[in-house]
Amino acid sequence: MAGDRPHYEEACRALFAGEIGQFAELVQAWPHDIRFYAIEKVQEAAEAEAALPLAD
């Protein structure tokens, strides 16, 4: 959906590094609908991950 958008690879790196703020900054040039969807899903994933119990 965004593979040809500016800063796509950098945004992916930030995403997998857990740098949500950096991700949001990198996708600012993307069309609103794509940017909104991507950031929404990233936030949902971060919240879900935070709710997981810590491994022993």
Beta strands, then each sheet from edge to edge (+ up, - down):
end
